[in-house]
Amino acid sequence: MSETIVLNVTGMKCGGCESSLTNKLSALEGVLSVQASHQQKRVEVTYESSQIDADEIEDAIIDAGFKVED
C-alpha cells in the first residue's frame, strides 16, 4: 500500500540540493516519487509501506547531509 509523507527539511540551498536529494531518495527501494523544494523547505515522498518506512526515508535525508525538522 502506498503512503505519502511530507517532511520539513532544512539545509537545501538551491535546485542542485533538490536534485541531489531527489536522486538519493528515488534510488531507495520502495520509493515511488519524490518532490523536493528548497524554497518551501519540504520534501514530499510517496512510498510503498511494505518495502520502506518513514524512518528509513528520514535517515536517508540525514545521510545526505540535510536535517529533518518536526
C-alpha distances in whole Angstrom, upper triangle without the diagonal:
4,7,10,13,17,19,23,25,28,30,29,33,32,30,31,29,26,26,26,23,21,22,22,18,17,19,16,14,10,12,11,14,17,19,22,25,28,30,27,27,23,20,17,14,10,8,6,6,7,9,11,11,13,17,17,16,19,21,21,22,25,26,26,29,27,27,24,26,25
4,7,10,14,16,20,21,25,27,26,29,29,27,27,26,23,23,23,20,18,19,19,15,15,16,14,13,9,9,8,10,13,15,18,21,25,26,24,23,19,16,13,10,7,5,4,6,8,10,10,10,12,15,15,14,17,19,19,19,22,23,23,26,24,24,21,23,22
4,7,10,13,17,19,22,25,24,27,27,25,26,24,21,22,22,19,17,19,19,15,15,17,15,14,11,10,10,11,12,14,16,19,22,24,21,20,16,14,10,8,6,6,6,6,10,11,10,9,9,13,14,12,14,17,17,17,20,22,22,24,22,21,18,20,19
4,7,10,14,15,19,22,20,24,23,22,23,21,18,19,20,17,15,17,17,13,14,17,15,15,12,10,9,9,10,11,13,16,19,20,17,17,13,10,7,5,4,6,9,9,13,13,12,10,9,13,14,11,13,16,16,15,19,20,20,22,19,19,16,17,16
4,6,10,12,16,19,18,21,22,21,22,19,17,18,19,15,14,17,16,13,14,17,15,16,13,11,12,11,10,11,12,14,17,18,15,14,10,8,6,5,7,8,11,11,15,15,12,10,7,11,12,10,10,14,14,13,16,18,18,19,17,16,12,13,13
4,7,9,13,16,15,18,19,18,20,17,14,17,18,14,13,17,16,13,15,18,17,18,16,13,14,12,10,9,10,11,13,14,11,10,7,6,4,6,9,11,15,15,18,18,15,13,10,13,14,11,11,14,14,12,15,18,17,18,15,14,10,11,11
4,6,10,13,13,16,17,17,18,15,13,16,16,13,13,16,15,13,15,18,17,19,17,14,16,14,11,11,10,11,12,13,11,8,5,5,6,8,11,13,17,16,20,19,16,13,10,11,13,10,8,12,12,10,12,15,14,15,11,10,7,7,8
4,7,10,11,14,15,16,18,14,13,16,16,13,14,18,17,15,18,20,19,22,21,18,19,17,13,12,10,10,10,11,8,6,4,7,9,11,15,17,20,20,23,22,19,17,13,14,15,13,10,13,14,11,12,15,15,14,10,8,6,5,7
4,7,7,11,13,14,15,11,11,14,13,10,12,15,14,13,16,18,18,21,20,17,19,17,13,12,9,9,8,10,9,5,5,7,10,12,16,18,21,21,24,23,19,17,14,14,15,12,9,12,12,8,9,13,11,10,7,6,5,6,9
4,6,8,11,13,14,11,11,15,14,12,14,17,16,16,19,21,20,24,24,21,22,20,16,15,11,10,8,10,10,6,8,10,14,16,19,21,25,24,28,26,22,21,17,17,18,15,12,14,14,10,10,13,12,10,6,5,7,7,11
4,6,9,12,12,8,10,13,12,11,14,16,15,16,19,20,21,24,25,22,23,21,17,16,12,11,8,11,11,8,10,12,16,17,21,23,26,26,29,27,24,22,19,19,19,16,14,15,14,10,10,12,10,8,5,6,9,11,14
4,6,8,8,5,7,10,10,9,11,14,14,14,17,19,19,23,23,20,21,18,15,13,9,8,5,8,10,7,9,10,14,16,20,21,25,26,29,27,23,22,20,20,19,16,15,16,14,11,12,13,10,9,7,9,11,13,16
4,7,8,6,8,11,11,12,14,16,16,17,20,21,23,26,27,23,24,21,17,15,11,9,6,8,11,9,12,13,17,19,23,25,28,29,32,30,27,26,23,23,23,20,18,19,18,14,15,17,13,12,10,12,14,16,19
4,5,5,7,9,10,11,13,15,16,17,18,20,22,26,26,23,23,20,16,14,11,9,6,8,11,10,13,14,17,19,22,24,28,29,32,30,27,27,24,25,24,21,20,21,19,16,17,18,15,14,13,15,17,18,22
4,5,5,6,9,10,10,12,14,15,16,18,20,24,24,20,20,17,14,12,9,8,7,9,12,12,13,13,15,17,20,23,26,28,31,28,26,26,24,25,23,20,20,21,18,16,18,19,15,15,14,17,18,20,23
4,5,5,6,9,10,10,12,14,15,17,19,22,23,20,21,18,15,13,11,11,9,12,15,14,15,14,17,18,21,23,26,28,30,28,25,26,24,24,22,19,19,20,17,15,17,16,13,13,13,16,18,20,24
4,5,5,6,8,10,11,12,14,16,17,21,22,18,19,17,13,12,9,9,8,11,13,11,12,12,15,16,19,21,24,26,28,26,23,23,20,21,19,16,16,17,14,11,13,13,10,10,9,12,14,17,20
4,6,5,6,9,10,11,12,14,16,19,20,16,16,13,10,8,5,6,6,10,11,10,10,9,11,13,16,18,22,23,26,24,21,21,19,20,19,15,15,17,14,11,14,15,11,12,11,13,14,16,19
4,5,5,6,9,10,10,12,15,18,19,15,16,13,10,9,8,9,10,13,15,13,13,11,13,14,16,18,21,23,26,23,21,22,20,21,19,16,17,18,14,12,15,15,12,13,13,16,17,20,22
4,6,5,6,9,10,11,13,17,18,15,16,14,11,12,10,12,11,15,16,14,14,12,14,14,17,18,21,23,25,22,20,20,19,19,17,14,15,15,12,10,13,12,8,10,11,14,16,19,22
4,5,5,6,8,10,11,15,16,13,14,12,9,9,7,10,10,14,14,12,11,9,11,11,14,15,19,20,22,19,17,17,15,16,14,11,11,12,9,7,10,10,7,9,9,12,12,16,18
4,6,5,6,9,10,13,14,10,11,9,6,7,6,10,11,15,15,13,12,9,10,9,12,13,16,18,21,18,16,17,15,17,15,11,13,14,11,10,13,13,10,13,12,15,15,18,20
4,6,5,6,9,12,14,11,12,10,9,10,10,13,15,18,18,17,15,12,13,12,14,14,17,19,21,18,16,18,17,18,15,13,14,15,11,11,14,13,10,14,14,17,17,20,23
4,6,5,7,11,13,10,12,11,10,12,11,15,15,19,19,17,15,12,14,12,14,14,16,18,19,16,14,15,15,15,12,10,12,11,8,8,11,10,8,11,12,15,15,19,21
4,5,5,9,10,7,9,9,7,10,10,14,15,19,18,16,13,10,11,8,10,10,13,14,16,13,11,12,12,13,10,7,10,10,7,8,11,11,9,13,12,14,14,17,19
4,5,8,9,6,7,7,7,10,11,15,17,20,20,18,16,12,12,9,10,10,12,15,16,13,12,14,14,15,13,10,13,14,11,11,15,14,13,16,16,18,17,20,22
4,6,9,7,10,10,10,14,14,18,20,23,23,21,19,15,15,12,13,12,13,16,16,13,12,14,15,16,13,11,14,14,10,12,15,14,12,16,17,19,19,22,24
4,6,6,9,10,11,14,15,19,21,24,23,21,18,15,14,11,12,9,11,12,13,10,8,11,12,13,9,8,12,11,9,11,14,13,13,16,17,18,18,21,22
4,6,9,11,13,16,18,22,24,27,26,24,21,17,16,13,12,9,9,11,10,7,7,11,13,14,11,10,14,14,12,15,17,16,16,20,20,21,20,24,25
4,6,9,11,15,17,21,23,26,25,23,20,16,14,10,9,6,5,7,8,5,6,9,11,13,11,10,14,15,13,15,18,18,18,21,21,22,20,23,23
4,6,8,11,14,17,20,23,21,20,16,13,11,7,6,4,6,9,11,8,7,10,10,13,11,9,12,14,12,13,16,16,16,19,18,19,18,20,21
4,7,11,14,17,20,23,21,20,17,13,11,8,5,5,7,11,12,11,11,12,13,16,14,12,15,17,15,16,19,19,19,22,21,22,20,22,23
4,7,10,14,17,19,18,17,14,10,8,6,5,7,10,13,15,14,13,14,14,16,15,12,15,17,15,14,18,19,17,20,19,20,18,21,22
4,6,10,13,15,14,14,11,7,6,5,7,9,13,15,17,16,14,14,13,16,14,11,13,15,13,12,16,16,15,17,15,17,15,18,19
4,7,10,12,11,11,8,6,5,7,9,12,16,18,21,19,17,17,15,18,17,13,14,17,15,13,16,18,16,17,15,16,15,17,18
4,7,9,9,8,6,4,6,9,12,14,18,20,23,21,19,18,16,17,17,13,13,16,14,11,14,16,13,14,12,13,13,14,17
4,5,5,6,6,6,9,12,15,18,22,23,26,25,22,21,18,20,20,16,16,18,17,13,16,18,15,15,13,14,13,14,17
4,6,5,7,9,12,15,18,21,24,25,29,27,24,23,20,21,21,17,16,18,17,13,15,17,14,14,11,12,13,14,16
4,5,8,11,13,17,20,23,27,28,31,30,27,26,22,24,24,20,19,22,20,17,18,21,18,17,14,15,15,15,17
4,5,9,11,15,18,21,25,25,29,28,25,23,20,21,22,19,17,20,19,16,18,21,18,18,14,14,13,13,15
4,7,10,14,17,20,23,24,27,26,23,21,18,19,19,16,14,17,16,13,14,17,15,14,11,10,10,10,12
4,7,10,13,16,20,20,24,23,19,18,15,16,17,13,12,15,15,11,13,16,15,14,11,11,9,9,11
4,6,10,13,16,17,20,19,16,15,12,14,14,10,10,13,12,10,13,15,13,14,11,11,10,11,13
4,7,10,14,15,18,17,15,14,11,14,14,11,11,15,14,12,15,17,16,17,14,14,12,14,14
4,6,10,11,15,14,11,11,9,12,12,8,10,13,12,11,15,16,15,17,15,15,13,15,16
4,7,9,12,12,10,11,10,13,13,10,13,16,14,14,18,19,18,21,19,19,17,18,19
4,6,9,8,7,8,9,12,11,9,12,15,14,14,18,18,18,21,20,20,17,20,20
4,5,6,6,8,10,13,12,11,15,16,16,17,20,21,21,24,23,23,20,23,22
4,5,5,6,8,11,11,11,14,15,16,17,20,20,21,24,23,22,20,21,21
4,6,8,11,13,12,13,16,17,17,20,22,22,23,26,25,25,23,25,24
4,7,11,12,10,11,15,15,15,17,19,19,20,23,23,23,21,24,24
4,7,8,7,8,11,11,11,14,16,16,17,20,19,19,17,20,20
4,6,6,7,9,10,11,13,15,16,17,19,18,18,15,17,17
4,5,5,6,9,10,11,12,14,15,17,16,14,12,14,13
4,5,5,6,9,10,11,12,14,16,14,13,11,13,13
4,5,5,6,9,10,10,12,15,14,14,12,15,16
4,5,5,6,9,10,11,13,12,12,10,13,14
4,5,5,6,9,10,11,10,9,7,10,11
4,5,5,6,9,10,10,10,9,12,14
4,5,5,6,9,9,10,10,14,16
4,5,5,7,6,7,7,11,14
4,5,5,5,6,7,11,13
4,5,7,9,11,14,17
4,6,9,11,15,18
4,7,10,13,17
4,7,10,13
4,6,10
4,7
4
